[in-house]
């Protein structure tokens, strides 16, 4: 008669749970490491920050001009003017 502690199902289940906990702990540690890396990257600043600002500023100006054009068209539609 086998004892309850040496039941193959119990051993496999315990091993599976232990393995799952080990993988979850490793993934959690990796996640925290990645977050620390990104936090340091933000504190240091991006190496191409000057180039990014210029392209971001140009993009913002284009988007602003596009929004102004849309508003002008919507106002024309609201007033009944045909474009």
C-alpha positions in Angstrom: 0.0 0.0 0.0 1.4 3.4 -1.0 1.4 6.2 1.5 -0.4 9.4 0.9 2.8 11.4 0.7 4.2 9.3 -2.1 1.1 9.3 -4.3 2.3 10.1 -7.9 -0.6 12.5 -8.5 0.3 14.5 -5.3 4.0 14.5 -6.2 3.3 15.8 -9.8 0.9 18.4 -8.5 3.3 19.7 -5.9 6.1 19.7 -8.5 3.9 21.6 -11.0 2.9 24.2 -8.4 6.5 24.6 -7.3 7.6 25.1 -10.9 4.8 27.5 -11.6 5.7 29.6 -8.5 9.4 29.6 -9.6 8.5 30.8 -13.1 6.2 33.5 -11.7 8.9 34.7 -9.3 11.4 34.9 -12.1 9.0 36.8 -14.3 8.1 39.2 -11.5 11.8 39.9 -10.9 12.4 40.5 -14.6 9.4 42.9 -14.7 10.8 44.9 -11.8 14.2 44.9 -13.5 12.6 46.2 -16.7 10.7 48.9 -14.8 13.9 50.0 -13.1 15.7 50.1 -16.4 12.9 52.3 -17.9 12.9 54.6 -14.8 16.7 55.1 -15.2 16.3 55.7 -18.9 13.7 58.4 -18.2 15.9 60.0 -15.5 19.0 60.1 -17.8 17.0 61.4 -20.8 17.0 60.1 -24.3 20.4 60.5 -26.1 18.6 61.9 -29.2 16.4 64.3 -27.2 17.3 67.3 -29.2 16.4 65.6 -32.5 13.1 64.2 -31.0 12.0 67.6 -29.8 12.4 69.1 -33.2 10.4 66.4 -34.9 7.8 66.5 -32.2 7.4 70.2 -32.5 6.9 70.0 -36.2 4.4 67.2 -35.8 2.5 69.3 -33.3 2.4 72.3 -35.6 1.0 70.1 -38.4 -1.6 68.6 -36.2 -2.6 72.0 -34.9 -3.0 73.3 -38.5 -5.0 70.3 -39.4 -7.3 70.9 -36.4 -7.8 74.5 -37.3 -8.7 73.5 -40.8 -11.3 71.0 -39.5 -12.8 73.6 -37.2 -13.0 76.1 -40.1 -14.9 73.5 -42.2 -17.2 72.6 -39.3 -18.0 76.3 -38.7 -18.7 76.7 -42.4 -21.1 73.7 -42.4 -22.8 75.0 -39.3 -23.4 78.4 -40.9 -24.6 76.9 -44.1 -21.8 78.0 -46.3 -20.8 75.6 -49.1 -17.1 75.0 -49.4 
